[in-house]
Amino acid sequence: MATLLASILPARFSASAPHLLLRALPRIRLRRALASAPRMSSSSAAAAADGGGSGEKPVAAPYGSWRSPITADVVSGADKRLGGIALAGDGRLLWIEGRPEEKGRMVIVKEDDKPVDIIPQEFAARTLAQEYGGGAFAVKDNVVVFSNYKDQRLYKQTTETGVPVPLTPDYGGPDVSYADGVFDPHFSRYVTVIEEPKVLISGNDFYAFPRIDHNNKRMAWIEWSHPNMPWDKSELWVGYFSESGDLTKRVCVAGSNPMLVESPTEPKWSPKGELFFITDRGSGFWNIYKWVEHTNEVIPVYTLDAEFTRPLWVFGISSYGFLGESNHIIFNYRQHGRSYLGVLDSDIGSVSLLDTPFTDLSNVVTGNDYFYIEGASATVPMSIAKVALNEDRTKVVSFSIIWSSSSDVVQYSSFFSAPEFVEFPTSSTGQKAYAYFYPPLNPNFQGLPDEKPPLLVKTHGGPTAETRGILDLSVQYWTSRGWAYLDVNYGGSTGFGREYRERLLGKWGIVDVDDCCSCARFLVENGKVDEQRLCITGRSAGGYTTLASLAFRDTFKAGASLYGIGDLSLLRAETHKFESHYIDNLVGNEKAYYERSPINFVDKFTCPVILFQGLDDKVVPPDQARKIYKALKEKGLPVALVEYEGEQHGFRKAENIKFTLEQQMVFFARLVGNFKVADDITPIKIENFD
């Protein structure tokens, strides 16, 4: 069924027709059969791993064997995630914080001298809309409405601590999800993307960004239909409210011209009542535009060969915002692998770039003379900062971090490997692609003089997504132990415009695989890494690229697939509605589905593989990992499978994040590394090896 835009009235509710039937799978016990082999630390490894003390000359030791204080416990504890930000009526920030130590619970937190949790322990603010969620809460004055993870109902409470009150019916399970909601004070209701109640708009396959103007006369929204994804082709509409609150007259602002392919997104009403939005018409880059209502024209506000937003995988994206009642726009964009922050006076068109410690930026919410921004850099983990500007709104006068995903990482700063932005030739003549290369670094160690480091190549998920060169302790875990690490933005990634993004159309399993192999060989040819110790890992779609690289190329010596795809036809048959046609666009015809599915070519695998899978995953169901595991086991290749109860598409529990990281490390060390890890890790059993 189609997703809808609907209003929730406080006095009366009606039943919703479910769009996503998210029924719980039977609980299955985690497979963690431990190998009979001894723990992977030895007296020689421990001696080498102790290294030279502070100020001493680094000890020469095999790459991969170095001891590091960035342990898997440190990584899993620092893996807090952000689930959205919003400004309360008192000017203080609210955010959703994911906590691995609480099994991934998403908590609404309010800014204070010491941040305060505002929802009770038994609640979690997370929506399952379109599986990936986002847009799980909204704030108006001192009232917050949020989606509760367990039952997916909407709840209302004050922005102080209190008891949440349900707004939507209990359907007996998490079968109806809500996302991307906004308050409509004129009609005393809450407008949200769901499956039904009082329907404002229906008929298309998907909706997002319902945004009501300040006079409560108009609403803008984005919609799109199969077979498109929102970044392929979408439409921006405006509807006018009648006295009863229904939408009567509707106007398509952008996206309806068959001669102009574009994907408008992020509509916002300015304080003056003008509609701004982002689209990629013409240049192929997502830039800021404005709608001229009386002529129904779209005009550019600020154009640049840069990306001012990112693909709509989750609801609630906010890449720009208006400062107070002015027409000054705070924005950020991506260009050549980094982010830039600026302020635009949309009345006169002047732009001032703003200096902050962040080189990577995402969501922004604005106050009168200040704003909050999510950001990070190569030395600063994912954080939220409060930024104040001078009177002219052209320079930063104060910058303070109010939240950090890992506030104590500074103690490890001497172990941080800085990313190097790499431009490398692809297999297509004259074409370039991009990656981040992290060389091994540990102040206490250096490699042996006749040795080059092993390389771990990471393939990002999506595949329509972008990897970014920011401080990530899960990367530093590898580099501080003597591994080189390569994070590839293969053709099809975002952040580089539509042409780059569309390189993957019809060629998934070809372009991404070629680019990952090409970049690894590029590093080998430049003397950076050991050709005999090239490994690859990836999650979800990145897991598919990993498995395809192992099946159809001979570049890598081992791989790790985290909830990856082995059978494209099975994925198409079992995947959720949001991506049900996405795969057709990326793969093509039935012949391509067969020829690019690693499960159909197990005979081509020649190296060890370890697989990790959440048993509650509905995006890539567990059968995918199990089929690959069974086939490789029967072929006689070294293979291991780890399954996690209660994990979905992405691991959120600290103990599982830790276990996954450690088992990848020890798997590669035992099978291709030619070294012993310094950490005390008990390896799981590897079929056809132990």
NORCOR-V525448 format. One line per field, one symbol per residue. ss: DSSP state (~ for helix, > for strand, _ for the rest). phi: phi as a letter, one per 20 degrees, with the letter a starting at -180 (. if undefined). burial: + if it has 9 or more other ideal C-beta (glycine too) atoms within 8 Angstrom, else -. A space follows every 50 residues. Layout:
BEGIN
ss->???
phi->???
burial->???
END
This chain:
BEGIN
ss->___>>>>>>________________________>________~~~~~~~~ ________>>___________~~~~~~___>>>>>>>_____>>>>>>>~ ~~__>>>>>>_____>>_______>________>__>>>>__>>>>>>__ ___>>>>>______>>____________>>>>>>~~~_>>>>>>___>>> >____>>>>>>>_____>>>>>>>__________>>>>>>>_____>>>> >>>>__________>>>>>_____>>>>>_______>>>>>>____>>>> >>____>_______>____>>>_____>>>>>>>>__>>>>>>>>____> >>>>_____>>>>>>>___>>>>>>>______>>>>>>>______>>>>> >>>>____~~~~~~~____>>>>>>______>>>>>>>______>>____ __>>>>>>>_____________~~~~~~~____>>>>>>________~~~ ~~~~______~~~~~~~~~~~~~~~___>>>>>>>>>>>_~~~~~~~~~~ ~~_____>>>>>_____~~~~~~~__~~~__~~~~~~__~~~~~~__~~~ ~~~~___>>>>>>>________~~~~~~~~~~~~~___>>>>>>______ ___~~~~~~~~~~~~~~~~~~~~__________>__>___
phi->.ffcdbddefebccfdefededefegfcffecfeffffgedcffffffff mefgnefgefbggnefecfeeffffffeefcecpcbdefeneedbdcedg fdlngedecdfagcgcfddfgedbebddglmemnmebbcclddcdbeeff dmfeccbffefadfdfddfeenreecdcbmecfcffdlbcebebdbjffe bboefbcblfcdffeldccdbdbbcgefefeebbcdcccdfefeneedfc ceeboeffecebcfblfbefgeneedadbdfmfndfcecceeffdlddcf dbdafbdebcfeecfnfbebaefleededecbbdblnbdcdbcdeffdne ccedebfedccbfccddfcbbdceaabfcdfgbdcecddffelcbedbbc edbcfbfdfgfdgfefeefdfddcfefegnedccadddffbbfecbfffd cdffcdeddfepfebbecedfcffffgfffdoeeccddefgofencnfgf fefefmcfndfffgfffffffgfffemebefececbbadlffffgfffff edcdfddabcddleddcffffffdfffgdfdgfgfedoefffgffdegfe cgfefccfcdccbeedfdfcfggfffffgffffffnefbbcdddfmddeo edegffffffffffgfffffdcfmbdfffecefffdfmce
burial->-++++++++------+-+++-+------------+----++---++-++- +------++-++++++++-+++-+++++++-+++++++---+++++++++ --++++++++----+--++---+++++++++++++++++---+++++++- -++++++-+----+--++--+--+++++++++++--+-+++++++++-++ +--+-++++++++--+-+++++++---++++++++++++++---+-+--+ -++++------++++++++++--++++++++-+-++++++++-----+-- ++-+-+++++++-+++++++++++--+++++++++-++++++++++--+- ++-+-+-++++++++++--+++++++++-++++++++++---+-++--+- ++++++--+--+--+++-+-++-+-+------++++++++++-++-+--- +-+++++++++++++++-+++-+++++++++++++++++++++++++--+ +-++-++++-++++++++++++++---+++--++++++++++++++++++ +++-++++++++++++++++++--++-++++++++++----+++-++++- ++--+-++++++++++++++-+-++++++-+++-+-++++++++++++++ ++++-++++++++++++++++++-+++++-+-+++++---
END
